Amino acid sequence: MQINHVISDLILAASGLYVFFVYLSKLNLTSTVLWESFVLSVTAAAIFGAITFAGYPDSNPISLFFQKLATITGGVGLVGATFALISGKDLSKTVCYSLLTLGFLLYLLSEAFGILIIGKLTPIIAMSLVVVLALWGFIKGNSRVSIWLLLGVIFFALGTFRQQIFGKEEITIDIFHYLTAAGILSLGMANSKNTA
């Protein structure tokens, strides 16, 4: 059992569940679905990751599945949800489900056809688009939301490039979990005004 990894994964899962139930579940259906494509995928990956680190390696493939789903499908959903948040307009069901379909297609291309570059580029592109949308939010006078979105991206970027920044020691696994948890909490705070 790797107790420190279990704890950090459980903290990540708890942050995802907290943000979902306190902030995201109260939004319009399409916004909730788009946000949860990322947040709940990360949460599920963390839960099965904690089980893996607790000494049950059979859970690892499930954790990896949700990690990739969060990275690719969740990344696309994150961009759509951020656009809806910044624009102040709920996306139609057609647009919402089209974005999720695109995300699943990218996931299938990555996994079924071994186009691994999709899994590497999607989070970078998604984070970049969220930054652009956050800057648009500043222009629109929505500074509070934009600041939280930018903080979220900073946490996710630090987590994504953790090995280059913090090295490849075991502790970077926990650092990744804590940074991702902070990023998810930031997304919740970005949506807090809409659920007040």
C-alpha positions as a LaTeX table, in Angstrom:
\begin{tabular}{lrrr}
\hline
Residue & $x$ (\AA) & $y$ (\AA) & $z$ (\AA) \\
\hline
Met1 & 0.00 & 0.00 & 0.00 \\
Gln2 & 1.24 & 3.46 & $-0.93$ \\
Ile3 & $-0.66$ & 5.44 & 1.68 \\
Asn4 & 0.50 & 8.90 & 0.60 \\
His5 & $-0.78$ & 8.27 & $-2.95$ \\
Val6 & $-4.04$ & 6.86 & $-1.58$ \\
Ile7 & $-4.55$ & 10.00 & 0.51 \\
Ser8 & $-3.73$ & 12.42 & $-2.31$ \\
Asp9 & $-5.98$ & 10.53 & $-4.75$ \\
Leu10 & $-8.85$ & 10.53 & $-2.23$ \\
Ile11 & $-8.40$ & 14.28 & $-1.67$ \\
Leu12 & $-8.57$ & 14.76 & $-5.46$ \\
Ala13 & $-11.73$ & 12.61 & $-5.65$ \\
Ala14 & $-13.30$ & 14.51 & $-2.74$ \\
Ser15 & $-12.60$ & 17.85 & $-4.41$ \\
Gly16 & $-14.24$ & 16.61 & $-7.62$ \\
Leu17 & $-17.35$ & 15.39 & $-5.80$ \\
Tyr18 & $-17.53$ & 18.61 & $-3.77$ \\
Val19 & $-17.33$ & 20.81 & $-6.87$ \\
Phe20 & $-19.85$ & 18.68 & $-8.71$ \\
Phe21 & $-22.50$ & 18.65 & $-5.98$ \\
Val22 & $-21.99$ & 22.19 & $-4.66$ \\
Tyr23 & $-21.50$ & 24.05 & $-7.95$ \\
Leu24 & $-21.89$ & 22.09 & $-11.18$ \\
Ser25 & $-25.02$ & 20.03 & $-10.53$ \\
Lys26 & $-27.02$ & 23.24 & $-10.09$ \\
Leu27 & $-26.21$ & 24.62 & $-13.54$ \\
Asn28 & $-28.19$ & 24.30 & $-16.76$ \\
Leu29 & $-28.16$ & 20.68 & $-18.02$ \\
Thr30 & $-25.80$ & 21.29 & $-20.95$ \\
Ser31 & $-23.30$ & 23.21 & $-18.82$ \\
Thr32 & $-23.44$ & 20.52 & $-16.12$ \\
Val33 & $-22.84$ & 17.76 & $-18.68$ \\
Leu34 & $-19.88$ & 19.59 & $-20.24$ \\
Trp35 & $-18.22$ & 20.41 & $-16.91$ \\
Glu36 & $-18.79$ & 16.92 & $-15.56$ \\
Ser37 & $-17.23$ & 15.31 & $-18.65$ \\
Phe38 & $-13.98$ & 16.61 & $-17.17$ \\
Val39 & $-14.60$ & 16.81 & $-13.43$ \\
Leu40 & $-16.34$ & 13.45 & $-12.95$ \\
Ser41 & $-13.83$ & 11.67 & $-15.20$ \\
Val42 & $-11.01$ & 13.02 & $-13.04$ \\
Thr43 & $-12.95$ & 12.03 & $-9.92$ \\
Ala44 & $-13.48$ & 8.46 & $-11.16$ \\
Ala45 & $-9.81$ & 8.19 & $-12.16$ \\
Ala46 & $-8.82$ & 9.33 & $-8.65$ \\
Ile47 & $-11.13$ & 6.85 & $-6.92$ \\
Phe48 & $-9.80$ & 3.90 & $-8.93$ \\
Gly49 & $-6.28$ & 5.29 & $-8.56$ \\
Ala50 & $-6.67$ & 5.26 & $-4.78$ \\
Ile51 & $-7.88$ & 1.65 & $-4.95$ \\
Thr52 & $-4.85$ & 0.77 & $-7.09$ \\
Phe53 & $-2.43$ & 2.43 & $-4.66$ \\
Ala54 & $-4.20$ & 0.66 & $-1.78$ \\
Gly55 & $-2.90$ & $-2.62$ & $-3.19$ \\
Tyr56 & $-5.47$ & $-3.64$ & $-5.80$ \\
Pro57 & $-3.66$ & $-3.30$ & $-9.16$ \\
Asp58 & $-6.66$ & $-4.66$ & $-11.10$ \\
Ser59 & $-8.22$ & $-1.21$ & $-10.67$ \\
Asn60 & $-5.38$ & 0.50 & $-12.56$ \\
Pro61 & $-6.77$ & $-0.03$ & $-16.11$ \\
Ile62 & $-10.06$ & 1.57 & $-15.02$ \\
Ser63 & $-8.19$ & 4.53 & $-13.55$ \\
Leu64 & $-6.16$ & 4.90 & $-16.75$ \\
Phe65 & $-9.35$ & 4.77 & $-18.85$ \\
Phe66 & $-10.89$ & 7.65 & $-16.89$ \\
Gln67 & $-7.59$ & 9.59 & $-16.96$ \\
Lys68 & $-7.54$ & 9.43 & $-20.76$ \\
Leu69 & $-11.26$ & 10.22 & $-20.93$ \\
Ala70 & $-10.73$ & 13.30 & $-18.76$ \\
Thr71 & $-7.73$ & 14.39 & $-20.82$ \\
Ile72 & $-9.38$ & 14.07 & $-24.22$ \\
Thr73 & $-13.19$ & 14.08 & $-23.98$ \\
Gly74 & $-13.11$ & 16.12 & $-20.79$ \\
Gly75 & $-10.72$ & 18.61 & $-22.40$ \\
Val76 & $-13.20$ & 19.24 & $-25.21$ \\
Gly77 & $-16.07$ & 19.51 & $-22.71$ \\
Leu78 & $-14.04$ & 21.94 & $-20.61$ \\
Val79 & $-13.66$ & 24.32 & $-23.55$ \\
Gly80 & $-17.39$ & 24.19 & $-24.32$ \\
Ala81 & $-18.34$ & 24.72 & $-20.68$ \\
Thr82 & $-15.92$ & 27.63 & $-20.35$ \\
Phe83 & $-17.36$ & 29.26 & $-23.49$ \\
Ala84 & $-20.88$ & 28.97 & $-22.04$ \\
Leu85 & $-19.71$ & 30.41 & $-18.71$ \\
Ile86 & $-17.89$ & 33.39 & $-20.23$ \\
Ser87 & $-20.53$ & 34.17 & $-22.86$ \\
Gly88 & $-23.32$ & 33.89 & $-20.30$ \\
Lys89 & $-25.34$ & 31.79 & $-22.72$ \\
Asp90 & $-26.23$ & 28.15 & $-22.26$ \\
Leu91 & $-25.23$ & 25.98 & $-25.18$ \\
Ser92 & $-27.96$ & 24.08 & $-26.99$ \\
Lys93 & $-28.24$ & 20.34 & $-26.49$ \\
Thr94 & $-27.14$ & 19.87 & $-30.10$ \\
Val95 & $-23.92$ & 21.83 & $-29.56$ \\
Cys96 & $-23.32$ & 20.15 & $-26.19$ \\
Tyr97 & $-23.69$ & 16.63 & $-27.53$ \\
Ser98 & $-21.74$ & 17.48 & $-30.68$ \\
Leu99 & $-18.80$ & 18.59 & $-28.53$ \\
Leu100 & $-18.98$ & 15.41 & $-26.46$ \\
Thr101 & $-19.21$ & 13.32 & $-29.64$ \\
Leu102 & $-16.11$ & 15.06 & $-30.95$ \\
Gly103 & $-14.38$ & 14.32 & $-27.65$ \\
Phe104 & $-15.30$ & 10.63 & $-27.80$ \\
Leu105 & $-14.20$ & 10.41 & $-31.45$ \\
Leu106 & $-10.83$ & 11.89 & $-30.55$ \\
Tyr107 & $-10.59$ & 9.41 & $-27.67$ \\
Leu108 & $-11.37$ & 6.51 & $-30.02$ \\
Leu109 & $-8.83$ & 7.72 & $-32.58$ \\
Ser110 & $-6.22$ & 7.94 & $-29.85$ \\
Glu111 & $-6.94$ & 4.53 & $-28.33$ \\
Ala112 & $-8.21$ & 2.37 & $-31.19$ \\
Phe113 & $-5.80$ & 3.63 & $-33.83$ \\
Gly114 & $-2.88$ & 4.45 & $-31.58$ \\
Ile115 & $-2.74$ & 8.14 & $-32.52$ \\
Leu116 & $-1.15$ & 9.02 & $-29.19$ \\
Ile117 & $-0.40$ & 12.61 & $-30.18$ \\
Ile118 & $-4.11$ & 13.34 & $-29.65$ \\
Gly119 & $-3.75$ & 12.57 & $-25.95$ \\
Lys120 & $-0.73$ & 14.86 & $-25.72$ \\
Leu121 & $-2.08$ & 17.79 & $-27.73$ \\
Thr122 & $-5.70$ & 17.88 & $-26.56$ \\
Pro123 & $-5.00$ & 19.07 & $-22.99$ \\
Ile124 & $-2.53$ & 21.70 & $-24.23$ \\
Ile125 & $-5.00$ & 23.00 & $-26.83$ \\
Ala126 & $-7.87$ & 22.88 & $-24.32$ \\
Met127 & $-5.90$ & 24.81 & $-21.68$ \\
Ser128 & $-4.85$ & 27.37 & $-24.29$ \\
Leu129 & $-8.46$ & 27.89 & $-25.39$ \\
Val130 & $-9.60$ & 28.27 & $-21.77$ \\
Val131 & $-6.93$ & 30.97 & $-21.33$ \\
Val132 & $-8.19$ & 32.77 & $-24.46$ \\
Leu133 & $-11.77$ & 32.56 & $-23.20$ \\
Ala134 & $-10.69$ & 33.81 & $-19.76$ \\
Leu135 & $-9.02$ & 36.81 & $-21.41$ \\
Trp136 & $-12.27$ & 37.42 & $-23.30$ \\
Gly137 & $-13.96$ & 37.35 & $-19.89$ \\
Phe138 & $-11.68$ & 40.19 & $-18.72$ \\
Ile139 & $-12.67$ & 42.22 & $-21.79$ \\
Lys140 & $-16.34$ & 41.58 & $-20.99$ \\
Gly141 & $-15.79$ & 42.77 & $-17.42$ \\
Asn142 & $-16.12$ & 39.31 & $-15.89$ \\
Ser143 & $-12.83$ & 39.51 & $-14.01$ \\
Arg144 & $-13.75$ & 37.29 & $-11.06$ \\
Val145 & $-14.65$ & 34.30 & $-13.22$ \\
Ser146 & $-11.64$ & 34.86 & $-15.48$ \\
Ile147 & $-9.22$ & 34.93 & $-12.55$ \\
Trp148 & $-10.53$ & 31.60 & $-11.25$ \\
Leu149 & $-10.34$ & 30.05 & $-14.71$ \\
Leu150 & $-6.76$ & 31.24 & $-15.15$ \\
Leu151 & $-5.82$ & 29.90 & $-11.72$ \\
Gly152 & $-7.35$ & 26.57 & $-12.69$ \\
Val153 & $-5.32$ & 26.45 & $-15.90$ \\
Ile154 & $-2.14$ & 27.32 & $-13.99$ \\
Phe155 & $-2.74$ & 24.42 & $-11.58$ \\
Phe156 & $-3.54$ & 22.01 & $-14.44$ \\
Ala157 & $-0.49$ & 23.16 & $-16.43$ \\
Leu158 & 1.80 & 22.69 & $-13.42$ \\
Gly159 & 0.33 & 19.22 & $-12.96$ \\
Thr160 & 0.70 & 18.35 & $-16.64$ \\
Phe161 & 4.36 & 19.37 & $-16.72$ \\
Arg162 & 5.14 & 18.24 & $-13.16$ \\
Gln163 & 8.05 & 15.98 & $-14.10$ \\
Gln164 & 9.80 & 18.76 & $-16.00$ \\
Ile165 & 9.24 & 21.15 & $-13.07$ \\
Phe166 & 9.50 & 18.96 & $-9.97$ \\
Gly167 & 11.47 & 15.94 & $-11.22$ \\
Lys168 & 10.48 & 12.31 & $-11.58$ \\
Glu169 & 10.47 & 11.27 & $-7.93$ \\
Glu170 & 7.48 & 9.44 & $-6.41$ \\
Ile171 & 6.33 & 12.64 & $-4.70$ \\
Thr172 & 5.39 & 14.12 & $-8.08$ \\
Ile173 & 2.41 & 11.75 & $-8.17$ \\
Asp174 & 1.05 & 13.42 & $-5.04$ \\
Ile175 & 1.95 & 16.86 & $-6.37$ \\
Phe176 & $-0.07$ & 16.08 & $-9.50$ \\
His177 & $-3.08$ & 15.01 & $-7.42$ \\
Tyr178 & $-2.97$ & 18.12 & $-5.24$ \\
Leu179 & $-2.49$ & 20.49 & $-8.19$ \\
Thr180 & $-5.36$ & 18.85 & $-10.07$ \\
Ala181 & $-7.56$ & 19.13 & $-6.96$ \\
Ala182 & $-6.71$ & 22.83 & $-6.72$ \\
Gly183 & $-7.55$ & 23.26 & $-10.41$ \\
Ile184 & $-10.93$ & 21.58 & $-9.99$ \\
Leu185 & $-11.71$ & 23.72 & $-6.95$ \\
Ser186 & $-10.84$ & 26.77 & $-9.06$ \\
Leu187 & $-13.35$ & 25.63 & $-11.70$ \\
Gly188 & $-15.95$ & 25.34 & $-8.96$ \\
Met189 & $-15.20$ & 28.87 & $-7.77$ \\
Ala190 & $-15.50$ & 30.14 & $-11.34$ \\
Asn191 & $-19.04$ & 28.79 & $-11.34$ \\
Ser192 & $-19.91$ & 29.83 & $-7.78$ \\
Lys193 & $-21.69$ & 33.03 & $-8.80$ \\
Asn194 & $-24.05$ & 31.06 & $-11.05$ \\
Thr195 & $-25.07$ & 28.77 & $-8.21$ \\
Ala196 & $-25.39$ & 31.32 & $-5.43$ \\
\hline
\end{tabular}
